[in-house]
């Protein structure tokens, strides 16, 4: 990520996300999160504050650092808009979310999002 400056439209939002505001369009660059998936998580407070204003999410890679908070943000925070990613990133990210959910469910109850939220 580039350093955010007062005149820069790029603002770090989470460790693995940035908010890009250009004119009247708000893009979220990645939407990462990692286990444990507890809700509410203070780590997601910055995302909670802007979720309703996001027009689209642009995913840069399929790992949890890029897609981990996406189902939670869409299902619980009301984040709408398109999810933009090349097809391989979208599909691999989908599989990574399923795997992370199943792995977490074996050792703890996952309350932040369900597999239905991933779909």
C-alpha positions, 0 to 999 in steps of 0.5 A: 500500500502506498502511504496515505496523505491528506491529498491522496484518495487511498486510505488504509482501512484494515491491515489488508484493505484500503479505501479508494474514493474518486469523485463519487465512487468508493472502491474497497481494495481487498477485504481481508480478515483472518481467524478467529472469526468472532463477531463483533471484532474490533479489528473490523471497526474501520470496515463497519464504518464505511461498508454502507458507502462501498460501491465495489470491492476489487480483489487482488488475490485469493487468500484470506488476507484479501477475501477473509472479511467479504462474506461478513461485510456483505451479510452482516454490515450491509456492504453491497456493490459488485465484487470485481476480480479475475475469475481465477481469483474469485473462484480460489477466494471462494474455496479459501473462504470455504476451507477457512470456515470449515477449519475454524468450525472444527475447533470453535463455533464460527459466528461471524459468517456462514457458508451460505454467506460465502455463496 
